[in-house]
Amino acid sequence: MIICGVKLTHDGGVALIDDGRLVFSVEMEKLANNPRHKRVDDLQIVVELLDEYGYRLEDVDRLVIDGWRKTHKVKPWGEQEVQVELAPYRRGLLDDNLLRPYASRMLDLDYTSYPHYAGHVASAYCSSPFARSMEASYILCWDGAMFPFLYHYDPATGVMDSVGAVHHMLGDTYHTLAQHFPPFDAPTAWPHTLALPGKIMAYIAYGNRDEKAVDALRTLYREADRQVFPDGRPADNRLTEAAGRRILRLMDEGLDVPGVSPEDMLASVHAFLGETLVEGLRTTIEADGRGTRNLCLIGGCALNIKWNRDVRAAGIADHVWIPPFPNDAGSALGAACCELLNSDGPRHLEWSTYAGPALTASESLPGWRRRPCTPAELAARLHESGDPVVVLQGRAELGPRALGHRSILAPAVAMDMKQRLNEIKGREGYRPVAPICREERAPEVFAPGTPDPYMLFDHEVRPEWREKVPAVCHLDGTARVQTVGPEDDAFVNEVLEAYERLSGIPLLCNTSANLNGSGFFPDVRSAMEWGGVPAVWSDGVLYERD
């Protein structure tokens, strides 16, 4: 079966699954230097992407569109705009079947839509190692406009059960409460609010958890929850976005903890939400009592590496899985995975991290010379010059993280490299720079240093390494590590091995290669025109500015 998934709204994208194998998953922001979070406004892009990979629209057995809150206007192949009927954000009115399909028709084209939450949940399970081994798993989905809902999927029965919400705060709570305090108190218009959680998570290193503030937040939440749900734990059908918005509004209006610095208050908001998540998750799983020891985390809040670390360290599950596309970057693929779970065939996905768009051909700019360059020679240049290099290799990564194919790599040994990279990219000075590290050496440098190929868990930099690699050591002594082994990506692994032979350091700095406010560079010329660093390496060729 050939399934094409489409996400029309923000973070729009197109994905194709052929007989359980992911052919591509392309987000609009990663094409032609498009702005971040770009939508799909014209379905002609679906035809063009299918054609690029050797498919036609008539080859597609199931066209699936991610659900949203209402109908959506779109151009069908350059024609006049039409309204597209979409499934709801989380569920419908008939029952709580998350995987209920909503069949519809646009002009002469039949398609199916699934709830937005269903796409998140389906992509988490289908991409997981649990799906491949036909094991049951819990799936926790916490996205911006909905509560953190826990689901249980059993591949033996094909049933996706809703276990319930682990608490009653929307995913938007984090950045909404944080906007009481500088430097996040300036008005921020959507969709720029989507970038706030990552910035807040970085900034809390300036502060510390304050017990008075955390207690006040707990009290504030309990009072707001009782006011909205006076009868106690509500049924799922009462857990609407409107109810969540009311709780958030009451918390937002009542937030006042005198005598606590803004930095400590932000750290306390973070701690309160993380602790409430872990406590609620533990209580809900224990009450459910099925004994499943697998857990998937998904939704925009699963980009919070510190909460992910806390969940994994809590011992709630033996195995915690998060795909590299937990936010809406994975929603086109998630829509297709809903159909995969409802199909008669295998319900696991054969996929690669690097299934994004290929580099487009481009002409070199005048003033740049080129020469062949092996991965080992690239490592030597990094070691000898100490300068950053843009690396554009093969197909792009899935999701929001640059994982070595659309990256800026740089040595981590210079104290000023973090500042230099932040200035090059136009980012705030408090933003950390991630390390990309050889998997086998990671436990020596980081704690716990367990395999983390998608930069989705928080690790501590061990004290004896902090002066050796200061550029990747955040203010609180942590790092968002990407581990790499030969089976993950041979090219990146070869660069790291060669760099370690020369320097004794098994890691490099890794930050995304993109224009500020845009997706990854789609070609070499874009990186040259940007000109933030003096060298670009792409598919065996090094381009250096004269």
Order of alpha helices (4+ residues) and beta strands (2+ residues): beta-beta-beta-alpha-beta-beta-beta-beta-beta-alpha-alpha-beta-beta-beta-alpha-alpha-alpha-alpha-alpha-beta-alpha-beta-alpha-beta-alpha-beta-beta-alpha-beta-alpha-beta-beta-beta-beta-alpha-beta-alpha-beta-beta
